[in-house]
Each structure stands twice: as structure tokens, then as C-alpha cells.
Amino acid sequence: MKNPSTIEEQIQILKDKGFYISDEKNAKKYLKHIGYYRLSHYFNYFLDNHNWEEHSFKNILNLYIFDRKLKLILSDIMERIEISLKTNLVNDLSLKYWDSCFFMNKEIYFNGDSYKKVIE
């Protein structure tokens, strides 16, 4: 188990790993609000990359921001797919059984357990 460290110690750890920090005040702000351990997932890419010009806290942060934006885009897309799928399923089944509460009809389920789970 690792011991906790202050923001200043985290800055020093990054420097000891070879990362260039041009604006310590800004780096401290991001470490305080995002967290060293969340950002540490992005360190390995740069540690494995031998192009030392890219070894900066700014590049770690840019990679984190890119990843965050990508997750938001994918989350939005997944939500749209989910809503569309549910809407089409409900529309099709309610028309097929001519009942807007078709899911309460025990006869459309393969077994009683499935029906019971839906009702619960």
C-alpha cells in the first residue's frame, strides 16, 4: 500500500519520473481536482515513449482531456442507441399485442420466472 502524498510531493514525483512541468500552479490545480492516481493511467504512454519532447504534464493532461471527451461522445451515442432500441421495442410490441401495457400480459412470456422478474 502506498503512503499518501501532498500535491507538492506529487509534482516532485512527476519531475523525478522525467516529466517537464512548465506551470506548477496549473499542474497543482489539475492534480487537486482530477487527482494524481486518475492521471497516472496516462503516464505509462509517455514513459514508454522515448521522445523526451513529449514528456510533459501538459501532454498527460491533453491525453486525459481527449479520453474524457471521447467517453462523453461514446456515452451520448450509447444513450441514443438505447433510447431508440427501447422506443422501437415498445412501439412494435404494443402494436403487436394491441396493448400499451403489453409487458403486464403473462401470456407473452416464455415462463413465469421472466414475467415475475419484469413485474418486480
MOPAC internal coordinates of N, CA, C and O (Angstrom, degrees):
PM7 1SCF
backbone

  N    0.0000 0     0.00 0     0.00 0    0    0    0
  C    1.4459 1     0.00 0     0.00 0    1    0    0
  C    1.5288 1   109.06 1     0.00 0    2    1    0
  O    1.2310 1   121.09 1   -44.90 1    3    2    1
  N    1.3230 1   115.52 1   135.10 1    3    2    1
  C    1.4612 1   120.64 1  -178.52 1    5    3    2
  C    1.5228 1   110.20 1   -86.37 1    6    5    3
  O    1.2310 1   121.34 1   -33.84 1    7    6    5
  N    1.3130 1   115.04 1   146.16 1    7    6    5
  C    1.4558 1   120.39 1   176.35 1    9    7    6
  C    1.5231 1   109.53 1   -78.43 1   10    9    7
  O    1.2310 1   120.48 1   -30.83 1   11   10    9
  N    1.3358 1   116.70 1   149.17 1   11   10    9
  C    1.4674 1   118.65 1   177.27 1   13   11   10
  C    1.5250 1   110.41 1   -66.16 1   14   13   11
  O    1.2310 1   121.02 1   -24.22 1   15   14   13
  N    1.3228 1   115.65 1   155.78 1   15   14   13
  C    1.4639 1   119.98 1   178.89 1   17   15   14
  C    1.5236 1   109.48 1  -137.19 1   18   17   15
  O    1.2310 1   120.96 1   -29.26 1   19   18   17
  N    1.3107 1   115.76 1   150.74 1   19   18   17
  C    1.4566 1   121.50 1   177.49 1   21   19   18
  C    1.5187 1   109.51 1   -73.78 1   22   21   19
  O    1.2310 1   120.51 1   -12.46 1   23   22   21
  N    1.3164 1   116.63 1   167.54 1   23   22   21
  C    1.4659 1   121.20 1   176.81 1   25   23   22
  C    1.5321 1   109.87 1   -60.55 1   26   25   23
  O    1.2310 1   120.85 1   139.49 1   27   26   25
  N    1.3183 1   115.97 1   -40.51 1   27   26   25
  C    1.4685 1   119.93 1   179.12 1   29   27   26
  C    1.5277 1   110.72 1   -62.41 1   30   29   27
  O    1.2310 1   120.38 1   139.01 1   31   30   29
  N    1.3297 1   116.87 1   -40.99 1   31   30   29
  C    1.4715 1   120.55 1   177.66 1   33   31   30
  C    1.5259 1   110.84 1   -66.35 1   34   33   31
  O    1.2310 1   120.59 1   143.62 1   35   34   33
  N    1.3203 1   116.48 1   -36.38 1   35   34   33
  C    1.4684 1   120.11 1   177.73 1   37   35   34
  C    1.5258 1   110.68 1   -64.80 1   38   37   35
  O    1.2310 1   120.49 1   140.25 1   39   38   37
  N    1.3286 1   116.66 1   -39.75 1   39   38   37
  C    1.4676 1   120.83 1   175.93 1   41   39   38
  C    1.5336 1   109.53 1   -59.92 1   42   41   39
  O    1.2310 1   120.94 1   136.16 1   43   42   41
  N    1.3283 1   115.80 1   -43.84 1   43   42   41
  C    1.4632 1   119.68 1  -179.36 1   45   43   42
  C    1.5333 1   111.24 1   -65.92 1   46   45   43
  O    1.2310 1   120.28 1   141.48 1   47   46   45
  N    1.3321 1   117.07 1   -38.52 1   47   46   45
  C    1.4763 1   121.54 1   177.56 1   49   47   46
  C    1.5302 1   109.42 1   -59.78 1   50   49   47
  O    1.2310 1   120.79 1   135.86 1   51   50   49
  N    1.3369 1   116.09 1   -44.14 1   51   50   49
  C    1.4689 1   120.08 1   178.72 1   53   51   50
  C    1.5256 1   111.07 1   -62.31 1   54   53   51
  O    1.2310 1   120.76 1   136.79 1   55   54   53
  N    1.3147 1   116.15 1   -43.21 1   55   54   53
  C    1.4689 1   119.70 1   178.16 1   57   55   54
  C    1.5262 1   110.61 1   -63.30 1   58   57   55
  O    1.2310 1   120.69 1   138.36 1   59   58   57
  N    1.3427 1   116.28 1   -41.64 1   59   58   57
  C    1.4635 1   120.27 1   179.03 1   61   59   58
  C    1.5299 1   111.68 1   -62.91 1   62   61   59
  O    1.2310 1   120.51 1   151.63 1   63   62   61
  N    1.3446 1   116.63 1   -28.37 1   63   62   61
  C    1.4658 1   120.88 1   177.83 1   65   63   62
  C    1.5299 1   111.31 1   -80.55 1   66   65   63
  O    1.2310 1   120.79 1   173.50 1   67   66   65
  N    1.3227 1   116.10 1    -6.50 1   67   66   65
  C    1.4578 1   119.81 1   177.03 1   69   67   66
  C    1.5088 1   114.87 1   100.31 1   70   69   67
  O    1.2310 1   119.83 1  -168.92 1   71   70   69
  N    1.3199 1   117.93 1    11.08 1   71   70   69
  C    1.4570 1   119.89 1   179.59 1   73   71   70
  C    1.5264 1   110.64 1   -84.45 1   74   73   71
  O    1.2310 1   121.32 1   -42.12 1   75   74   73
  N    1.3171 1   115.07 1   137.88 1   75   74   73
  C    1.4608 1   121.75 1   177.50 1   77   75   74
  C    1.5241 1   108.06 1   -88.65 1   78   77   75
  O    1.2310 1   120.60 1   -49.38 1   79   78   77
  N    1.3204 1   116.45 1   130.62 1   79   78   77
  C    1.4601 1   121.68 1   178.48 1   81   79   78
  C    1.5235 1   107.43 1  -121.77 1   82   81   79
  O    1.2310 1   120.73 1   -73.43 1   83   82   81
  N    1.3340 1   116.21 1   106.57 1   83   82   81
  C    1.4689 1   120.53 1  -176.20 1   85   83   82
  C    1.5216 1   111.79 1   -79.69 1   86   85   83
  O    1.2310 1   119.98 1   150.05 1   87   86   85
  N    1.3312 1   117.64 1   -29.95 1   87   86   85
  C    1.4613 1   121.69 1  -176.94 1   89   87   86
  C    1.5294 1   108.52 1  -132.51 1   90   89   87
  O    1.2310 1   120.86 1   -86.85 1   91   90   89
  N    1.3187 1   115.97 1    93.15 1   91   90   89
  C    1.4702 1   120.36 1  -176.57 1   93   91   90
  C    1.5262 1   112.34 1   -63.35 1   94   93   91
  O    1.2310 1   120.38 1   143.44 1   95   94   93
  N    1.3246 1   116.87 1   -36.56 1   95   94   93
  C    1.4686 1   120.11 1   179.90 1   97   95   94
  C    1.5369 1   109.87 1   -60.88 1   98   97   95
  O    1.2310 1   120.57 1   135.21 1   99   98   97
  N    1.3048 1   116.51 1   -44.79 1   99   98   97
  C    1.4556 1   121.81 1   178.87 1  101   99   98
  C    1.5345 1   111.07 1   -66.67 1  102  101   99
  O    1.2310 1   120.55 1   138.07 1  103  102  101
  N    1.3248 1   116.55 1   -41.93 1  103  102  101
  C    1.4660 1   120.78 1   178.41 1  105  103  102
  C    1.5253 1   110.72 1   -61.87 1  106  105  103
  O    1.2310 1   120.32 1   138.81 1  107  106  105
  N    1.3232 1   117.00 1   -41.19 1  107  106  105
  C    1.4745 1   121.06 1   178.05 1  109  107  106
  C    1.5287 1   110.69 1   -61.79 1  110  109  107
  O    1.2310 1   120.71 1   139.18 1  111  110  109
  N    1.3414 1   116.24 1   -40.82 1  111  110  109
  C    1.4686 1   120.92 1   178.71 1  113  111  110
  C    1.5320 1   110.52 1   -59.71 1  114  113  111
  O    1.2310 1   120.89 1   132.67 1  115  114  113
  N    1.3277 1   115.90 1   -47.33 1  115  114  113
  C    1.4630 1   119.25 1  -178.94 1  117  115  114
  C    1.5250 1   111.96 1   -68.54 1  118  117  115
  O    1.2310 1   120.33 1   140.68 1  119  118  117
  N    1.3072 1   116.98 1   -39.32 1  119  118  117
  C    1.4669 1   119.83 1   177.53 1  121  119  118
  C    1.5207 1   110.66 1   -63.72 1  122  121  119
  O    1.2310 1   120.34 1   144.06 1  123  122  121
  N    1.3111 1   116.96 1   -35.94 1  123  122  121
  C    1.4637 1   120.68 1   179.46 1  125  123  122
  C    1.5256 1   111.46 1   -68.51 1  126  125  123
  O    1.2310 1   120.35 1   140.27 1  127  126  125
  N    1.3443 1   116.94 1   -39.73 1  127  126  125
  C    1.4625 1   120.05 1  -173.42 1  129  127  126
  C    1.5318 1   114.47 1   -95.69 1  130  129  127
  O    1.2310 1   119.97 1   154.50 1  131  130  129
  N    1.3201 1   117.67 1   -25.50 1  131  130  129
  C    1.4693 1   120.57 1   178.02 1  133  131  130
  C    1.5181 1   109.93 1  -101.72 1  134  133  131
  O    1.2310 1   120.74 1   136.83 1  135  134  133
  N    1.3169 1   116.18 1   -43.17 1  135  134  133
  C    1.4580 1   120.22 1   177.97 1  137  135  134
  C    1.5163 1   112.94 1   104.66 1  138  137  135
  O    1.2310 1   121.76 1   -42.03 1  139  138  137
  N    1.3084 1   114.24 1   137.97 1  139  138  137
  C    1.4639 1   121.32 1   179.54 1  141  139  138
  C    1.5266 1   110.93 1   -59.75 1  142  141  139
  O    1.2310 1   120.48 1   134.65 1  143  142  141
  N    1.3177 1   116.68 1   -45.35 1  143  142  141
  C    1.4709 1   119.18 1  -173.39 1  145  143  142
  C    1.5234 1   112.24 1   -72.26 1  146  145  143
  O    1.2310 1   119.96 1   150.52 1  147  146  145
  N    1.3265 1   117.69 1   -29.48 1  147  146  145
  C    1.4719 1   119.22 1   174.20 1  149  147  146
  C    1.5276 1   109.21 1   -68.18 1  150  149  147
  O    1.2310 1   120.37 1   137.09 1  151  150  149
  N    1.3178 1   116.90 1   -42.91 1  151  150  149
  C    1.4632 1   120.62 1   179.91 1  153  151  150
  C    1.5223 1   112.59 1   -72.17 1  154  153  151
  O    1.2310 1   120.48 1   155.11 1  155  154  153
  N    1.3286 1   116.69 1   -24.89 1  155  154  153
  C    1.4693 1   119.64 1  -176.45 1  157  155  154
  C    1.5256 1   112.60 1   -61.29 1  158  157  155
  O    1.2310 1   119.98 1   158.84 1  159  158  157
  N    1.3201 1   117.64 1   -21.16 1  159  158  157
  C    1.4664 1   120.58 1   177.44 1  161  159  158
  C    1.5312 1   111.03 1   -64.66 1  162  161  159
  O    1.2310 1   120.75 1   157.00 1  163  162  161
  N    1.3150 1   116.17 1   -23.00 1  163  162  161
  C    1.4527 1   120.86 1  -177.78 1  165  163  162
  C    1.5335 1   112.29 1   -94.52 1  166  165  163
  O    1.2310 1   119.77 1   168.94 1  167  166  165
  N    1.3193 1   118.05 1   -11.06 1  167  166  165
  C    1.4632 1   121.49 1  -178.76 1  169  167  166
  C    1.5285 1   111.61 1   -63.84 1  170  169  167
  O    1.2310 1   120.54 1   138.96 1  171  170  169
  N    1.3237 1   116.57 1   -41.04 1  171  170  169
  C    1.4701 1   120.39 1  -172.64 1  173  171  170
  C    1.5240 1   112.63 1   -58.02 1  174  173  171
  O    1.2310 1   120.58 1   142.57 1  175  174  173
  N    1.3280 1   116.51 1   -37.43 1  175  174  173
  C    1.4684 1   119.40 1   178.75 1  177  175  174
  C    1.5270 1   109.38 1   -55.83 1  178  177  175
  O    1.2310 1   120.82 1   134.60 1  179  178  177
  N    1.3245 1   116.04 1   -45.40 1  179  178  177
  C    1.4566 1   119.92 1  -177.28 1  181  179  178
  C    1.5228 1   112.15 1   -77.35 1  182  181  179
  O    1.2310 1   120.21 1   147.23 1  183  182  181
  N    1.3211 1   117.20 1   -32.77 1  183  182  181
  C    1.4620 1   119.84 1   178.76 1  185  183  182
  C    1.5242 1   111.23 1   -67.43 1  186  185  183
  O    1.2310 1   120.67 1   147.43 1  187  186  185
  N    1.3506 1   116.33 1   -32.57 1  187  186  185
  C    1.4642 1   120.90 1   178.25 1  189  187  186
  C    1.5232 1   112.20 1   -80.34 1  190  189  187
  O    1.2310 1   120.81 1   162.66 1  191  190  189
  N    1.3281 1   116.05 1   -17.34 1  191  190  189
  C    1.4571 1   121.76 1  -178.14 1  193  191  190
  C    1.5282 1   107.82 1   -90.79 1  194  193  191
  O    1.2310 1   120.09 1   -55.47 1  195  194  193
  N    1.3121 1   117.44 1   124.53 1  195  194  193
  C    1.4583 1   120.90 1  -175.46 1  197  195  194
  C    1.5265 1   113.42 1   -90.43 1  198  197  195
  O    1.2310 1   120.06 1  -170.93 1  199  198  197
  N    1.3202 1   117.49 1     9.07 1  199  198  197
  C    1.4559 1   121.46 1   175.72 1  201  199  198
  C    1.5292 1   107.48 1   -85.44 1  202  201  199
  O    1.2310 1   120.42 1   -84.64 1  203  202  201
  N    1.3204 1   116.81 1    95.36 1  203  202  201
  C    1.4676 1   121.81 1  -170.72 1  205  203  202
  C    1.5187 1   113.66 1   -66.42 1  206  205  203
  O    1.2310 1   119.53 1   160.91 1  207  206  205
  N    1.3445 1   118.51 1   -19.09 1  207  206  205
  C    1.4628 1   118.95 1   177.22 1  209  207  206
  C    1.5267 1   110.96 1   -65.49 1  210  209  207
  O    1.2310 1   120.18 1   156.31 1  211  210  209
  N    1.3220 1   117.26 1   -23.69 1  211  210  209
  C    1.4628 1   121.00 1  -178.98 1  213  211  210
  C    1.5249 1   112.33 1   -90.47 1  214  213  211
  O    1.2310 1   120.40 1   179.43 1  215  214  213
  N    1.3233 1   116.84 1    -0.57 1  215  214  213
  C    1.4655 1   122.44 1  -177.26 1  217  215  214
  C    1.5313 1   110.52 1   -82.11 1  218  217  215
  O    1.2310 1   120.19 1  -109.35 1  219  218  217
  N    1.3348 1   117.24 1    70.65 1  219  218  217
  C    1.4562 1   118.68 1  -178.91 1  221  219  218
  C    1.5247 1   110.10 1  -135.12 1  222  221  219
  O    1.2310 1   121.48 1   -25.66 1  223  222  221
  N    1.3135 1   114.77 1   154.34 1  223  222  221
  C    1.4622 1   120.24 1   176.94 1  225  223  222
  C    1.5203 1   110.04 1   -61.55 1  226  225  223
  O    1.2310 1   120.48 1   144.08 1  227  226  225
  N    1.3192 1   116.69 1   -35.92 1  227  226  225
  C    1.4683 1   121.30 1   179.14 1  229  227  226
  C    1.5267 1   110.78 1   -58.72 1  230  229  227
  O    1.2310 1   120.22 1   138.83 1  231  230  229
  N    1.3299 1   117.19 1   -41.17 1  231  230  229
  C    1.4668 1   120.15 1   179.40 1  233  231  230
  C    1.5237 1   112.16 1   -69.91 1  234  233  231
  O    1.2310 1   120.33 1   145.75 1  235  234  233
  N    1.3350 1   116.98 1   -34.25 1  235  234  233
  C    1.4739 1   120.28 1   174.20 1  237  235  234
  C    1.5188 1   108.78 1   -61.47 1  238  237  235
  O    1.2310 1   121.06 1   132.65 1  239  238  237
  N    1.3158 1   115.57 1   -47.35 1  239  238  237
  C    1.4576 1   121.42 1  -179.02 1  241  239  238
  C    1.5262 1   111.06 1   -62.70 1  242  241  239
  O    1.2310 1   120.33 1   137.49 1  243  242  241
  N    1.3444 1   116.97 1   -42.51 1  243  242  241
  C    1.4666 1   119.91 1   178.62 1  245  243  242
  C    1.5266 1   111.76 1   -62.40 1  246  245  243
  O    1.2310 1   120.08 1   140.94 1  247  246  245
  N    1.3123 1   117.45 1   -39.06 1  247  246  245
  C    1.4627 1   120.76 1   177.36 1  249  247  246
  C    1.5302 1   110.78 1   -65.79 1  250  249  247
  O    1.2310 1   120.45 1   138.17 1  251  250  249
  N    1.3223 1   116.74 1   -41.83 1  251  250  249
  C    1.4710 1   121.45 1   176.61 1  253  251  250
  C    1.5376 1   110.28 1   -60.58 1  254  253  251
  O    1.2310 1   120.29 1   133.85 1  255  254  253
  N    1.3337 1   117.04 1   -46.15 1  255  254  253
  C    1.4716 1   121.32 1  -178.79 1  257  255  254
  C    1.5275 1   110.23 1   -64.20 1  258  257  255
  O    1.2310 1   120.12 1   138.08 1  259  258  257
  N    1.3374 1   117.38 1   -41.92 1  259  258  257
  C    1.4672 1   120.48 1   176.40 1  261  259  258
  C    1.5249 1   110.41 1   -58.91 1  262  261  259
  O    1.2310 1   120.37 1   132.86 1  263  262  261
  N    1.3331 1   116.90 1   -47.14 1  263  262  261
  C    1.4560 1   121.89 1  -179.57 1  265  263  262
  C    1.5277 1   110.89 1   -61.65 1  266  265  263
  O    1.2310 1   120.49 1   137.96 1  267  266  265
  N    1.3201 1   116.67 1   -42.04 1  267  266  265
  C    1.4645 1   121.66 1   179.39 1  269  267  266
  C    1.5263 1   110.51 1   -62.08 1  270  269  267
  O    1.2310 1   120.36 1   134.17 1  271  270  269
  N    1.3382 1   116.91 1   -45.83 1  271  270  269
  C    1.4661 1   120.93 1   179.59 1  273  271  270
  C    1.5239 1   111.03 1   -64.22 1  274  273  271
  O    1.2310 1   120.41 1   139.96 1  275  274  273
  N    1.3322 1   116.82 1   -40.04 1  275  274  273
  C    1.4567 1   120.84 1   177.95 1  277  275  274
  C    1.5257 1   110.87 1   -61.83 1  278  277  275
  O    1.2310 1   120.42 1   136.82 1  279  278  277
  N    1.3302 1   116.81 1   -43.18 1  279  278  277
  C    1.4669 1   120.79 1   178.04 1  281  279  278
  C    1.5180 1   111.18 1   -61.55 1  282  281  279
  O    1.2310 1   120.11 1   139.54 1  283  282  281
  N    1.3359 1   117.40 1   -40.46 1  283  282  281
  C    1.4711 1   120.82 1   178.77 1  285  283  282
  C    1.5274 1   111.07 1   -64.94 1  286  285  283
  O    1.2310 1   120.22 1   138.57 1  287  286  285
  N    1.3253 1   117.19 1   -41.43 1  287  286  285
  C    1.4632 1   120.94 1   178.10 1  289  287  286
  C    1.5241 1   110.40 1   -63.34 1  290  289  287
  O    1.2310 1   120.68 1   132.90 1  291  290  289
  N    1.3363 1   116.30 1   -47.10 1  291  290  289
  C    1.4649 1   120.27 1  -179.47 1  293  291  290
  C    1.5194 1   111.21 1   -65.11 1  294  293  291
  O    1.2310 1   120.34 1   141.82 1  295  294  293
  N    1.3195 1   116.96 1   -38.18 1  295  294  293
  C    1.4625 1   121.05 1   178.22 1  297  295  294
  C    1.5301 1   110.20 1   -62.59 1  298  297  295
  O    1.2310 1   120.41 1   137.71 1  299  298  297
  N    1.3240 1   116.82 1   -42.29 1  299  298  297
  C    1.4592 1   121.38 1   177.90 1  301  299  298
  C    1.5278 1   110.81 1   -62.25 1  302  301  299
  O    1.2310 1   120.77 1   135.36 1  303  302  301
  N    1.3299 1   116.13 1   -44.64 1  303  302  301
  C    1.4667 1   120.70 1   179.80 1  305  303  302
  C    1.5312 1   110.50 1   -63.25 1  306  305  303
  O    1.2310 1   120.75 1   135.65 1  307  306  305
  N    1.3359 1   116.16 1   -44.35 1  307  306  305
  C    1.4714 1   119.90 1  -179.63 1  309  307  306
  C    1.5294 1   111.02 1   -62.73 1  310  309  307
  O    1.2310 1   120.49 1   141.29 1  311  310  309
  N    1.3221 1   116.67 1   -38.71 1  311  310  309
  C    1.4663 1   119.99 1   178.50 1  313  311  310
  C    1.5300 1   110.59 1   -64.00 1  314  313  311
  O    1.2310 1   120.52 1   137.37 1  315  314  313
  N    1.3216 1   116.61 1   -42.63 1  315  314  313
  C    1.4687 1   120.02 1   179.20 1  317  315  314
  C    1.5305 1   111.56 1   -62.89 1  318  317  315
  O    1.2310 1   120.85 1   138.11 1  319  318  317
  N    1.3355 1   115.98 1   -41.89 1  319  318  317
  C    1.4646 1   120.40 1   177.90 1  321  319  318
  C    1.5263 1   110.10 1   -63.56 1  322  321  319
  O    1.2310 1   120.47 1   134.46 1  323  322  321
  N    1.3325 1   116.70 1   -45.54 1  323  322  321
  C    1.4634 1   121.19 1  -179.94 1  325  323  322
  C    1.5295 1   111.14 1   -59.60 1  326  325  323
  O    1.2310 1   120.49 1   132.16 1  327  326  325
  N    1.3263 1   116.67 1   -47.84 1  327  326  325
  C    1.4654 1   120.46 1  -178.81 1  329  327  326
  C    1.5220 1   110.64 1   -63.61 1  330  329  327
  O    1.2310 1   120.47 1   137.06 1  331  330  329
  N    1.3178 1   116.70 1   -42.94 1  331  330  329
  C    1.4618 1   120.36 1   179.52 1  333  331  330
  C    1.5268 1   111.18 1   -62.73 1  334  333  331
  O    1.2310 1   120.73 1   134.81 1  335  334  333
  N    1.3249 1   116.22 1   -45.19 1  335  334  333
  C    1.4593 1   120.86 1   179.36 1  337  335  334
  C    1.5270 1   111.36 1   -60.87 1  338  337  335
  O    1.2310 1   120.45 1   132.11 1  339  338  337
  N    1.3226 1   116.74 1   -47.89 1  339  338  337
  C    1.4712 1   120.75 1  -179.91 1  341  339  338
  C    1.5258 1   111.28 1   -63.74 1  342  341  339
  O    1.2310 1   120.81 1   137.25 1  343  342  341
  N    1.3271 1   116.05 1   -42.75 1  343  342  341
  C    1.4615 1   120.22 1  -179.18 1  345  343  342
  C    1.5256 1   111.01 1   -62.74 1  346  345  343
  O    1.2310 1   120.62 1   133.43 1  347  346  345
  N    1.3269 1   116.42 1   -46.57 1  347  346  345
  C    1.4647 1   119.74 1  -179.85 1  349  347  346
  C    1.5236 1   111.82 1   -65.70 1  350  349  347
  O    1.2310 1   120.81 1   141.55 1  351  350  349
  N    1.3345 1   116.06 1   -38.45 1  351  350  349
  C    1.4524 1   120.58 1   178.35 1  353  351  350
  C    1.5300 1   110.76 1   -62.75 1  354  353  351
  O    1.2310 1   120.80 1   132.14 1  355  354  353
  N    1.3165 1   116.08 1   -47.86 1  355  354  353
  C    1.4718 1   120.79 1   179.88 1  357  355  354
  C    1.5188 1   110.68 1   -64.12 1  358  357  355
  O    1.2310 1   120.60 1   135.01 1  359  358  357
  N    1.3373 1   116.46 1   -44.99 1  359  358  357
  C    1.4718 1   119.03 1   179.75 1  361  359  358
  C    1.5231 1   111.37 1   -61.32 1  362  361  359
  O    1.2310 1   120.31 1   132.10 1  363  362  361
  N    1.3267 1   117.02 1   -47.90 1  363  362  361
  C    1.4627 1   120.70 1  -177.49 1  365  363  362
  C    1.5252 1   111.90 1   -64.75 1  366  365  363
  O    1.2310 1   120.56 1   134.48 1  367  366  365
  N    1.3318 1   116.54 1   -45.52 1  367  366  365
  C    1.4644 1   119.23 1  -177.64 1  369  367  366
  C    1.5248 1   112.43 1   -71.70 1  370  369  367
  O    1.2310 1   120.04 1   144.61 1  371  370  369
  N    1.3260 1   117.53 1   -35.39 1  371  370  369
  C    1.4646 1   118.46 1   178.72 1  373  371  370
  C    1.5303 1   110.30 1   -67.44 1  374  373  371
  O    1.2310 1   120.30 1   145.29 1  375  374  373
  N    1.3233 1   117.03 1   -34.71 1  375  374  373
  C    1.4681 1   119.67 1   176.30 1  377  375  374
  C    1.5314 1   111.35 1   -73.56 1  378  377  375
  O    1.2310 1   120.76 1   140.69 1  379  378  377
  N    1.3223 1   116.16 1   -39.31 1  379  378  377
  C    1.4690 1   119.96 1  -179.70 1  381  379  378
  C    1.5244 1   110.81 1   -61.22 1  382  381  379
  O    1.2310 1   120.27 1   135.71 1  383  382  381
  N    1.3186 1   117.08 1   -44.29 1  383  382  381
  C    1.4707 1   121.05 1  -177.91 1  385  383  382
  C    1.5295 1   112.22 1   -96.76 1  386  385  383
  O    1.2310 1   120.91 1  -178.54 1  387  386  385
  N    1.3268 1   115.86 1     1.46 1  387  386  385
  C    1.4622 1   123.69 1   179.45 1  389  387  386
  C    1.5343 1   111.42 1    49.53 1  390  389  387
  O    1.2310 1   122.48 1  -133.00 1  391  390  389
  N    1.3375 1   112.86 1    47.00 1  391  390  389
  C    1.4653 1   119.74 1  -176.23 1  393  391  390
  C    1.5314 1   107.79 1  -154.39 1  394  393  391
  O    1.2310 1   120.68 1   -60.26 1  395  394  393
  N    1.3328 1   116.30 1   119.74 1  395  394  393
  C    1.4676 1   118.94 1   179.93 1  397  395  394
  C    1.5286 1   112.55 1   -69.78 1  398  397  395
  O    1.2310 1   120.62 1   163.84 1  399  398  397
  N    1.3255 1   116.43 1   -16.16 1  399  398  397
  C    1.4762 1   121.15 1   176.24 1  401  399  398
  C    1.5310 1   109.70 1  -111.08 1  402  401  399
  O    1.2310 1   120.91 1  -139.59 1  403  402  401
  N    1.3311 1   115.86 1    40.41 1  403  402  401
  C    1.4673 1   121.85 1  -177.13 1  405  403  402
  C    1.5238 1   112.67 1   -53.11 1  406  405  403
  O    1.2310 1   120.07 1   146.98 1  407  406  405
  N    1.3047 1   117.48 1   -33.02 1  407  406  405
  C    1.4621 1   121.84 1  -176.54 1  409  407  406
  C    1.5245 1   112.47 1   -65.26 1  410  409  407
  O    1.2310 1   120.39 1   165.04 1  411  410  409
  N    1.3273 1   116.86 1   -14.96 1  411  410  409
  C    1.4696 1   120.36 1   178.70 1  413  411  410
  C    1.5338 1   111.67 1   -90.01 1  414  413  411
  O    1.2310 1   120.23 1   175.16 1  415  414  413
  N    1.3263 1   117.16 1    -4.84 1  415  414  413
  C    1.4587 1   122.61 1  -179.42 1  417  415  414
  C    1.5265 1   108.97 1   -83.05 1  418  417  415
  O    1.2310 1   120.83 1   -71.37 1  419  418  417
  N    1.3078 1   116.01 1   108.63 1  419  418  417
  C    1.4651 1   122.10 1  -175.79 1  421  419  418
  C    1.5325 1   112.13 1   -62.36 1  422  421  419
  O    1.2310 1   119.87 1   153.98 1  423  422  421
  N    1.3087 1   117.86 1   -26.02 1  423  422  421
  C    1.4628 1   121.96 1  -175.57 1  425  423  422
  C    1.5325 1   113.75 1   -70.34 1  426  425  423
  O    1.2310 1   119.23 1   160.85 1  427  426  425
  N    1.3102 1   119.07 1   -19.15 1  427  426  425
  C    1.4690 1   120.08 1  -177.31 1  429  427  426
  C    1.5226 1   112.73 1   -86.60 1  430  429  427
  O    1.2310 1   119.69 1   173.40 1  431  430  429
  N    1.3340 1   118.19 1    -6.60 1  431  430  429
  C    1.4658 1   121.74 1  -178.47 1  433  431  430
  C    1.5233 1   110.61 1   -91.19 1  434  433  431
  O    1.2310 1   121.36 1   -29.51 1  435  434  433
  N    1.3416 1   115.00 1   150.49 1  435  434  433
  C    1.4536 1   120.99 1   179.21 1  437  435  434
  C    1.5171 1   111.79 1   -68.53 1  438  437  435
  O    1.2310 1   120.82 1   144.08 1  439  438  437
  N    1.3172 1   116.03 1   -35.92 1  439  438  437
  C    1.4622 1   119.72 1   179.15 1  441  439  438
  C    1.5257 1   110.17 1  -148.61 1  442  441  439
  O    1.2310 1   121.02 1   -13.03 1  443  442  441
  N    1.2908 1   115.65 1   166.97 1  443  442  441
  C    1.4663 1   122.32 1  -178.36 1  445  443  442
  C    1.5106 1   113.76 1   -64.90 1  446  445  443
  O    1.2310 1   120.42 1   149.42 1  447  446  445
  N    1.3408 1   116.81 1   -30.58 1  447  446  445
  C    1.4677 1   120.16 1  -179.49 1  449  447  446
  C    1.5319 1   111.29 1   -64.94 1  450  449  447
  O    1.2310 1   120.63 1   138.34 1  451  450  449
  N    1.3242 1   116.39 1   -41.66 1  451  450  449
  C    1.4640 1   120.27 1   178.91 1  453  451  450
  C    1.5185 1   110.47 1   -62.09 1  454  453  451
  O    1.2310 1   121.13 1   134.59 1  455  454  453
  N    1.3107 1   115.45 1   -45.41 1  455  454  453
  C    1.4633 1   121.05 1   178.68 1  457  455  454
  C    1.5172 1   110.34 1   -59.87 1  458  457  455
  O    1.2310 1   121.00 1   134.40 1  459  458  457
  N    1.3175 1   115.69 1   -45.60 1  459  458  457
  C    1.4675 1   121.62 1  -178.51 1  461  459  458
  C    1.5300 1   111.44 1   -60.42 1  462  461  459
  O    1.2310 1   120.32 1   137.50 1  463  462  461
  N    1.3403 1   116.99 1   -42.50 1  463  462  461
  C    1.4635 1   121.59 1   179.79 1  465  463  462
  C    1.5226 1   111.52 1   -63.80 1  466  465  463
  O    1.2310 1   120.51 1   138.62 1  467  466  465
  N    1.3341 1   116.62 1   -41.38 1  467  466  465
  C    1.4630 1   120.76 1  -179.81 1  469  467  466
  C    1.5212 1   110.09 1   -65.73 1  470  469  467
  O    1.2310 1   120.03 1   135.93 1  471  470  469
  N    1.2964 1   117.55 1   -44.07 1  471  470  469
  C    1.4606 1   121.64 1  -178.33 1  473  471  470
  C    1.5173 1   111.24 1   -66.88 1  474  473  471
  O    1.2310 1   120.59 1   141.99 1  475  474  473
  N    1.3513 1   116.47 1   -38.01 1  475  474  473
  C    1.4714 1   119.55 1   177.96 1  477  475  474
  C    1.4980 1   110.16 1   -66.82 1  478  477  475
  O    1.2310 1   120.10 1   180.00 1  479  478  477

